[in-house]
Amino acid sequence: TIRGQHKDTGREYIHKGIAERNFTRTLRLAEHVEVDSAVLCDGILRIKLVVNIPEEAKPKSIKISKS
């Protein structure tokens, strides 16, 4: 869940191009996906996700011999 809240700066503007309001976004991640980091830079939120698949779930290769 990602939540953002507007903090009033006390300044008065003639025009604001970007709406400032509270928001909540909920994302459902896959089973083995984890959040590695989150960075807010220049108004853009970047969330780095990492897939950690356990060894039991990884595909196995089996050698087939000729007889």
N, CA, C and O of each residue as an XYZ file, in Angstrom:
268
protein
N       0.837     -1.172      0.000
C       0.000      0.000      0.000
C       0.884      1.239      0.000
O       1.822      1.350      0.789
N       0.571      2.159     -0.891
C       1.305      3.419     -0.999
C       0.346      4.528     -0.602
O      -0.761      4.619     -1.133
N       0.773      5.374      0.335
C      -0.073      6.480      0.793
C       0.696      7.787      0.668
O       1.894      7.850      0.943
N      -0.015      8.824      0.249
C       0.569     10.151      0.177
C      -0.352     11.155      0.833
O      -1.572     11.073      0.692
N       0.226     12.102      1.548
C      -0.568     13.123      2.224
C      -0.030     14.496      1.860
O       1.180     14.711      1.800
N      -0.945     15.413      1.619
C      -0.585     16.790      1.281
C      -0.292     17.564      2.564
O      -1.066     17.521      3.520
N       0.827     18.266      2.569
C       1.161     19.130      3.697
C       1.055     20.577      3.222
O       1.673     20.957      2.227
N       0.287     21.361      3.920
C       0.057     22.747      3.544
C       1.307     23.575      3.857
O       1.793     23.569      4.988
N       1.827     24.291      2.844
C       3.020     25.115      3.029
C       2.670     26.527      3.491
O       3.546     27.266      3.941
N       1.403     26.905      3.383
C       0.987     28.241      3.807
C       1.152     29.293      2.723
O       0.821     30.458      2.944
N       1.652     28.912      1.566
C       1.824     29.858      0.456
C       0.532     29.967     -0.346
O      -0.259     29.025     -0.405
N       0.331     31.130     -0.964
C      -0.815     31.323     -1.838
C      -0.321     31.431     -3.273
O       0.631     32.154     -3.566
N      -0.982     30.703     -4.157
C      -0.614     30.681     -5.567
C      -1.781     31.183     -6.408
O      -2.942     31.039     -6.025
N      -1.462     31.774     -7.555
C      -2.499     32.181     -8.494
C      -3.040     30.949     -9.205
O      -4.249     30.826     -9.402
N      -2.145     30.028     -9.595
C      -2.562     28.809    -10.295
C      -1.641     27.663     -9.887
O      -0.424     27.831     -9.824
N      -2.220     26.515     -9.614
C      -1.452     25.303     -9.350
C      -1.771     24.301    -10.444
O      -2.938     23.982    -10.671
N      -0.756     23.803    -11.121
C      -0.959     22.866    -12.232
C      -1.145     21.429    -11.792
O      -1.708     20.626    -12.537
N      -0.685     21.086    -10.599
C      -0.771     19.711    -10.114
C      -1.678     19.694     -8.887
O      -1.515     20.489     -7.962
N      -2.634     18.772     -8.901
C      -3.556     18.664     -7.766
C      -2.799     18.149     -6.545
O      -1.964     17.250     -6.645
N      -3.103     18.728     -5.412
C      -2.483     18.294     -4.165
C      -3.570     17.759     -3.256
O      -4.303     18.517     -2.622
N      -3.663     16.447     -3.204
C      -4.647     15.806     -2.343
C      -4.076     14.485     -1.841
O      -3.120     13.950     -2.402
N      -4.667     13.981     -0.798
C      -4.231     12.709     -0.241
C      -4.625     11.573     -1.187
O      -5.640     11.655     -1.879
N      -3.815     10.517     -1.208
C      -4.136      9.372     -2.059
C      -3.652      8.085     -1.397
O      -2.772      8.094     -0.537
N      -4.252      6.991     -1.823
C      -3.852      5.652     -1.393
C      -3.929      4.733     -2.591
O      -4.942      4.709     -3.291
N      -2.866      3.970     -2.840
C      -2.834      2.975     -3.913
C      -2.416      1.644     -3.303
O      -1.465      1.572     -2.525
N      -3.129      0.610     -3.664
C      -2.802     -0.719     -3.178
C      -2.444     -1.591     -4.370
O      -3.208     -1.696     -5.330
N      -1.280     -2.210     -4.297
C      -0.801     -3.088     -5.363
C      -0.666     -4.500     -4.809
O      -0.189     -4.694     -3.691
N      -1.079     -5.463     -5.582
C      -0.938     -6.855     -5.186
C       0.274     -7.420     -5.924
O       0.306     -7.451     -7.154
N       1.269     -7.864     -5.157
C       2.491     -8.405     -5.735
C       2.390     -9.916     -5.857
O       1.617    -10.558     -5.145
N       3.169    -10.472     -6.757
C       3.203    -11.927     -6.933
C       3.800    -12.579     -5.688
O       4.267    -11.893     -4.779
N       3.780    -13.887     -5.659
C       4.144    -14.631     -4.457
C       5.583    -14.399     -4.007
O       5.822    -14.239     -2.810
N       6.539    -14.376     -4.914
C       7.950    -14.287     -4.534
C       8.563    -12.920     -4.822
O       9.785    -12.796     -4.893
N       7.732    -11.898     -4.987
C       8.220    -10.549     -5.276
C       8.329     -9.770     -3.969
O       7.414     -9.773     -3.145
N       9.477     -9.100     -3.799
C       9.712     -8.293     -2.601
C      10.137     -6.891     -3.011
O      10.737     -6.701     -4.069
N       9.823     -5.912     -2.170
C      10.231     -4.527     -2.417
C      11.666     -4.368     -1.928
O      11.962     -4.608     -0.758
N      12.559     -3.959     -2.840
C      13.967     -3.775     -2.505
C      14.222     -2.366     -1.984
O      14.886     -2.188     -0.963
N      13.691     -1.358     -2.692
C      13.887      0.023     -2.260
C      12.805      0.901     -2.879
O      12.133      0.508     -3.832
N      12.653      2.097     -2.316
C      11.717      3.087     -2.847
C      12.372      4.456     -2.712
O      12.881      4.810     -1.648
N      12.352      5.229     -3.810
C      12.992      6.541     -3.836
C      12.020      7.548     -4.452
O      11.430      7.287     -5.500
N      11.858      8.695     -3.799
C      11.050      9.782     -4.327
C      11.998     10.884     -4.790
O      12.710     11.480     -3.981
N      12.005     11.151     -6.105
C      12.910     12.150     -6.672
C      12.155     12.948     -7.730
O      11.587     12.372     -8.657
N      12.148     14.261     -7.594
C      11.478     15.170     -8.535
C      10.004     14.820     -8.707
O       9.466     14.949     -9.806
N       9.353     14.385     -7.651
C       7.931     14.076     -7.701
C       7.594     12.723     -8.287
O       6.417     12.418     -8.483
N       8.597     11.899     -8.573
C       8.365     10.575     -9.147
C       8.802      9.524     -8.139
O       9.933      9.550     -7.652
N       7.907      8.606     -7.831
C       8.206      7.524     -6.906
C       8.683      6.320     -7.701
O       7.973      5.817     -8.572
N       9.888      5.863     -7.393
C      10.450      4.683     -8.061
C      10.579      3.568     -7.038
O      11.247      3.719     -6.015
N       9.933      2.455     -7.326
C       9.950      1.307     -6.429
C      10.673      0.174     -7.142
O      10.276     -0.233     -8.233
N      11.739     -0.334     -6.521
C      12.516     -1.424     -7.106
C      12.018     -2.740     -6.513
O      12.023     -2.928     -5.297
N      11.588     -3.645     -7.389
C      11.084     -4.940     -6.976
C      12.080     -6.027     -7.345
O      12.742     -5.944     -8.379
N      12.186     -7.040     -6.506
C      13.102     -8.150     -6.733
C      12.313     -9.446     -6.646
O      11.494     -9.626     -5.744
N      12.566    -10.357     -7.599
C      11.921    -11.663     -7.583
C      12.888    -12.657     -6.947
O      13.971    -12.905     -7.478
N      12.494    -13.224     -5.809
C      13.301    -14.218     -5.111
C      12.589    -15.561     -5.198
O      11.685    -15.849     -4.413
N      13.006    -16.378     -6.161
C      12.398    -17.689     -6.334
C      13.229    -18.705     -5.558
O      14.436    -18.802     -5.777
N      12.610    -19.464     -4.655
C      13.362    -20.468     -3.905
C      13.825    -21.604     -4.818
O      13.248    -21.836     -5.880
N      14.856    -22.295     -4.396
C      15.442    -23.380     -5.201
C      14.414    -24.465     -5.522
O      14.467    -25.058     -6.599
N      13.484    -24.734     -4.608
C      12.495    -25.782     -4.831
C      11.560    -25.442     -5.989
O      11.047    -26.337     -6.660
N      11.342    -24.157     -6.223
C      10.399    -23.728     -7.251
C      11.053    -23.509     -8.611
O      10.352    -23.369     -9.613
N      12.392    -23.477     -8.665
C      13.083    -23.253     -9.936
C      13.002    -24.505    -10.810
O      12.961    -25.622    -10.294
N      12.978    -24.322    -12.123
C      12.944    -25.492    -13.012
C      14.248    -26.284    -12.910
O      15.325    -25.716    -12.731
N      14.127    -27.594    -13.028
C      15.299    -28.470    -12.936
C      15.597    -29.047    -14.305
O      14.683    -29.334    -15.079
N      16.862    -29.215    -14.600
C      17.248    -29.849    -15.861
C      17.714    -31.272    -15.567
O      18.472    -31.529    -14.632
N      17.228    -32.183    -16.407
C      17.549    -33.594    -16.229
C      18.225    -34.051    -17.515
O      17.706    -33.842    -18.611
N      19.402    -34.683    -17.365
C      20.107    -35.203    -18.536
C      19.436    -36.492    -18.993
O      19.056    -37.345    -18.191
N      19.306    -36.600    -20.295
C      18.712    -37.795    -20.888
C      19.819    -38.534    -21.614
O      20.457    -37.982    -22.510
N      20.045    -39.758    -21.236
C      21.115    -40.539    -21.862
C      20.536    -41.430    -22.958
O      19.389    -41.872    -22.902
N      21.387    -41.672    -23.960
C      20.983    -42.554    -25.062
C      21.357    -43.975    -24.665
O      22.415    -44.196    -24.076
N      20.513    -44.921    -24.977
C      20.847    -46.319    -24.650
C      20.966    -47.183    -25.868
O      21.241    -48.377    -25.753
